[in-house]
Amino acid sequence: MEIVKTQPVLTQHFANLIQQNRLAHAYLLAGEAGAGKKELAVWVAKLLFCEQPSATGPCDHCSECVRIGAHEHPDVVEIAPTGLSIKIDQIRYLKSEFAKSGVEGAQKVFIIEDAEKMSTSAANGLLKFLEEPSGQVTAFLLTSEPNQILPTVISRCQLLELQAPSLTDLVEKFTAVGVAQNQAVLLANLTKDPQQAQELAESEDFQKLLTHLWQWYSAILKNDLMAFVKVQADLVPLVGSRDQQDKLLFMIALLARDLMLYANEPQQQFVFTMFTQDFADKLRNISAAAATEACELVLKKWRLLSFNVSIQNVLESLTLELCSCYHQ
């Protein structure tokens, strides 16, 4: 029932609609990974079928709620991408389920995860239900990329944007799935998805990247030009894809920001908490003005990737410019 805490406005909205018997036949729930799209859809399904509902939500312990929570209720049908997309066969199955009456009642709920991954034929196949809904059926399409869904599909749904989870909530979720406390804040800046955070925390390559990133930046802070060598030897081999390169530059920007904050006011909440014990020593001979200028420099350099400049060229030139900036 965490969704009531993270999405209080939308849970109350749906509670009111159900109480007034005004639930629409299709909703498009849009929000970042980790915002609670699936949890919200399941919560609404529970409230619809709950044996002991209240004005604020389902009881979450009756047999109906338990079965829906376990994804075992025959009148709550869920589909998700198989491989990279939702196939037309999955939509055909869904449409055949639409045509049936509820197994245990009149109401049926359908939940389509990652709706932006529907193939064009699958999306077109869904349109018939959206145009001509039959019976007491409510469909929830979940997406983090609403701009990738056919406009004809969007126009037949009520679009609701979920509030992004707060940093504090994300850190709590990440530590709950086993992410170390000293990495939870960093990962909360990189992803909103607890599963992805857990995978990154357990990834040997990501842990190597963290180590090499700090060794490279430490060399820069000492004005040691071995930092230039570390770019090709240590950093570039770990960031082959564009997504990984963007993530690395974002982490560099976060680290430069941490150092700027520490140089100006040491009593701050930092992202790289695993390195803060070294900040005082590394910044001993560096001015707050230089730390601030370095942060701006990193942000400007990041934009070069969008002009198809290679990541090695970006990092090598950044190394030289940071050395000059910190030690001018």
C-alpha positions in Angstrom: 0.0 0.0 0.0 3.1 2.2 -0.4 1.4 3.8 -3.5 -1.0 5.7 -1.2 2.0 7.5 0.2 3.8 8.1 -3.1 0.7 9.0 -5.2 -1.8 10.4 -2.7 -3.6 12.6 -5.2 -4.2 9.9 -7.8 -5.2 7.2 -5.3 -7.8 9.6 -3.8 -8.9 10.5 -7.3 -9.6 6.9 -8.2 -11.2 6.2 -4.8 -13.7 9.0 -5.5 -14.4 7.8 -9.0 -15.1 4.3 -7.9 -17.3 5.5 -5.0 -19.3 7.6 -7.5 -19.3 4.8 -10.1 -17.6 7.1 -12.6 -14.6 5.0 -13.6 -13.7 5.5 -17.3 -13.0 2.5 -19.6 -9.3 3.3 -20.3 -6.5 5.2 -18.6 -3.0 5.9 -19.8 -0.8 6.1 -16.7 2.4 8.0 -17.6 5.5 8.4 -15.4 9.1 7.6 -14.9 10.2 4.1 -13.9 9.7 3.7 -10.2 6.8 6.2 -10.1 4.4 3.4 -9.3 2.3 3.0 -12.5 1.8 -0.7 -12.0 1.3 -0.4 -8.3 -1.4 2.2 -8.9 -3.2 0.1 -11.5 -3.1 -2.9 -9.1 -4.3 -0.7 -6.2 -7.4 0.4 -8.3 -8.1 -3.2 -9.2 -8.0 -4.2 -5.6 -10.4 -1.4 -4.7 -12.8 -2.5 -7.4 -12.9 -6.1 -6.1 -12.2 -5.6 -2.4 -14.7 -7.3 0.0 -14.1 -4.7 2.7 -13.2 -1.4 1.0 -13.0 1.9 2.8 -13.4 5.5 1.5 -9.7 5.7 1.2 -8.7 2.4 -0.4 -8.9 -1.4 -0.4 -8.4 -3.4 2.8 -5.4 -5.3 1.2 -6.1 -8.5 3.3 -9.3 -10.0 2.0 -9.1 -12.9 -0.5 -9.8 -10.7 -3.5 -7.0 -8.2 -2.6 -4.6 -11.1 -1.8 -5.2 -12.8 -5.2 -4.9 -9.6 -7.1 -1.6 -8.8 -5.3 -0.4 -12.3 -6.2 -1.4 -11.7 -9.8 -3.8 -14.7 -9.6 -7.2 -13.1 -10.0 -9.0 -14.4 -13.2 -10.7 -11.0 -13.8 -7.5 -8.9 -13.6 -5.5 -9.7 -16.8 -2.0 -8.4 -17.2 0.3 -8.4 -20.2 3.9 -7.1 -20.7 6.3 -7.1 -23.6 7.8 -10.4 -24.6 11.3 -9.6 -25.7 11.4 -6.0 -27.1 7.7 -5.5 -27.9 4.1 -6.3 -27.2 3.0 -8.5 -30.1 -0.3 -8.6 -32.0 -0.9 -12.1 -30.6 -0.9 -10.7 -27.1 -3.5 -8.1 -28.0 -5.6 -10.8 -29.7 -5.5 -12.7 -26.4 -6.5 -9.5 -24.6 -9.4 -8.8 -27.0 -10.7 -12.4 -26.5 -10.6 -11.7 -22.8 -12.4 -8.4 -23.3 -15.3 -10.3 -25.0 -15.8 -12.6 -22.1 -17.9 -11.7 -19.1 -16.1 -11.7 -15.7 -15.4 -15.1 -14.2 -16.5 -14.1 -10.8 -18.5 -10.9 -11.5 -19.3 -8.3 -14.1 -16.1 -6.2 -13.6 -12.9 -6.9 -15.5 -9.5 -5.0 -15.4 -6.7 -5.1 -17.9 -3.2 -3.9 -17.3 -0.8 -3.3 -20.2 2.8 -2.7 -19.1 5.2 -0.7 -21.2 2.4 0.3 -23.6 4.9 2.3 -25.7 6.4 -1.1 -26.8 3.3 -2.2 -28.6 4.0 -2.9 -32.3 2.0 -0.8 -34.7 -0.2 -3.8 -35.5 -0.7 -4.5 -31.8 -1.7 -0.8 -31.1 -4.1 -0.8 -34.0 -5.6 -4.0 -32.8 -6.2 -2.4 -29.4 -8.1 0.5 -30.9 -11.3 -1.5 -31.5 -11.8 -2.0 -27.7 -10.8 1.5 -26.9 -13.4 2.8 -29.5 -16.2 0.4 -28.6 -15.7 -0.8 -25.0 -18.2 -3.5 -23.9 -19.3 -4.4 -20.4 -17.7 -3.2 -17.1 -14.2 -3.2 -18.4 -11.4 -0.9 -17.3 -8.0 -0.9 -19.1 -4.8 0.6 -17.7 -2.0 1.4 -20.2 1.3 2.0 -18.4 4.1 4.0 -20.0 7.2 6.0 -19.3 7.3 7.3 -22.9 3.8 8.6 -23.9 5.3 10.3 -26.9 6.0 6.9 -28.4 2.3 5.8 -28.3 0.1 6.2 -31.3 -1.9 9.5 -31.0 -5.1 7.5 -31.8 -4.5 5.3 -28.8 -3.8 8.3 -26.5 -6.9 10.2 -27.7 -9.1 7.3 -26.5 -7.7 7.1 -23.0 -7.7 9.5 -20.0 -4.0 10.5 -19.6 -2.8 10.8 -16.0 0.8 11.8 -15.1 2.2 10.3 -12.0 4.3 12.4 -9.6 8.0 11.4 -9.7 9.2 9.8 -6.5 11.2 11.9 -4.1 14.9 11.3 -3.5 14.1 10.2 0.1 11.5 7.7 -1.1 13.9 6.3 -3.7 16.7 5.9 -1.2 14.4 4.0 1.1 13.2 1.7 -1.7 16.7 1.0 -2.9 18.1 0.1 0.5 15.0 -2.1 1.0 16.1 -4.2 -2.0 19.6 -4.5 -0.7 21.5 -1.5 -2.2 24.2 -0.3 0.2 23.4 3.0 2.0 26.5 4.7 0.7 25.5 4.1 -2.9 21.7 4.5 -2.6 21.8 8.3 -3.1 24.0 8.1 -6.2 21.8 5.4 -7.7 18.7 7.4 -6.9 20.2 10.2 -9.2 20.8 7.6 -12.0 17.5 5.7 -12.0 14.1 5.7 -10.4 13.7 1.9 -10.8 14.6 -0.2 -7.7 15.3 -3.3 -9.9 17.7 -1.3 -12.1 19.3 0.2 -9.0 19.9 -3.3 -7.6 21.3 -4.5 -10.9 23.8 -1.6 -11.0 24.8 -2.0 -7.4 25.5 -5.7 -8.1 27.3 -5.0 -11.4 31.0 -5.6 -11.3 31.5 -3.2 -14.3 29.6 -0.4 -12.5 31.7 -0.9 -9.3 34.8 -0.7 -11.4 33.6 2.4 -13.1 33.0 4.0 -9.7 36.5 3.1 -8.5 38.2 4.3 -11.7 36.1 7.5 -11.8 37.3 8.5 -8.3 41.0 7.5 -9.1 40.8 9.6 -12.3 39.3 12.7 -10.6 41.7 12.3 -7.6 44.6 12.5 -10.1 43.1 15.7 -11.6 42.8 17.2 -8.1 46.5 16.5 -7.5 47.4 18.0 -10.9 48.8 14.5 -11.8 48.7 14.1 -15.6 48.4 10.3 -15.1 44.7 11.3 -15.2 45.1 11.7 -18.9 46.4 8.1 -19.3 43.6 6.8 -17.1 41.0 8.0 -19.6 41.9 5.5 -22.3 43.2 2.8 -19.9 40.4 2.8 -17.3 37.3 4.8 -18.2 36.7 4.4 -21.9 36.7 0.6 -21.9 33.8 0.6 -19.4 31.5 2.9 -21.4 30.9 1.4 -24.9 27.3 2.5 -25.4 26.0 6.0 -25.7 23.8 5.5 -22.7 26.8 4.4 -20.6 28.8 7.4 -21.8 25.9 9.8 -20.9 25.7 8.1 -17.5 29.5 8.6 -16.9 29.4 12.3 -17.8 26.4 12.7 -15.6 28.3 11.1 -12.7 31.3 13.4 -13.4 28.9 16.4 -13.2 27.5 15.1 -9.9 31.0 14.6 -8.5 32.1 18.0 -9.6 29.0 19.4 -8.0 29.7 17.5 -4.7 33.3 19.0 -4.7 31.9 22.5 -5.4 29.4 22.2 -2.5 32.1 20.9 -0.2 34.4 23.7 -1.1 31.8 26.3 -0.3 29.9 24.7 2.6 31.1 21.3 3.9 27.8 20.6 5.8 25.8 19.4 2.8 24.2 16.3 1.7 26.4 14.7 -1.0 25.8 12.2 -3.7 29.1 10.4 -3.6 29.0 9.7 0.1 31.5 6.8 -0.3 34.2 9.4 -1.2 33.4 12.3 1.1 36.0 11.3 3.7 38.6 12.2 1.1 37.2 15.5 0.0 39.0 17.6 2.6 42.4 16.3 1.7 41.8 16.5 -2.1 40.5 20.1 -1.9 43.2 21.3 0.5 44.9 23.6 -2.0 41.8 24.3 -4.3 39.7 27.4 -4.0 35.9 27.5 -3.8 35.9 29.7 -6.9 38.0 27.1 -8.9 35.7 24.3 -7.7 32.6 26.3 -8.9 34.2 27.0 -12.3 35.1 23.3 -12.7 31.5 22.3 -12.2 30.4 24.7 -15.0 33.2 23.4 -17.2 32.0 19.8 -16.9 28.4 20.7 -17.8 29.6 22.5 -21.0 31.8 19.6 -22.0 28.9 17.2 -21.6 27.1 18.8 -24.6 29.9 17.8 -26.9 28.6 14.3 -27.0 25.5 15.5 -28.8 27.8 16.7 -31.6 29.2 13.2 -32.1 32.6 14.0 -30.5 34.1 10.7 -29.2 33.9 10.0 -25.5 37.7 9.6 -25.4 38.2 13.1 -26.9 35.7 14.6 -24.6 37.3 13.1 -21.5 40.9 13.8 -22.5 40.1 17.5 -23.2 38.1 17.6 -20.0 41.1 16.2 -18.0 43.4 18.9 -19.3 40.9 21.7 -18.7 40.0 20.5 -15.2 43.7 20.4 -14.3 44.2 23.9 -15.5 41.0 25.1 -13.8 41.7 23.6 -10.3 45.4 24.6 -10.3 45.5 27.9 -12.2 
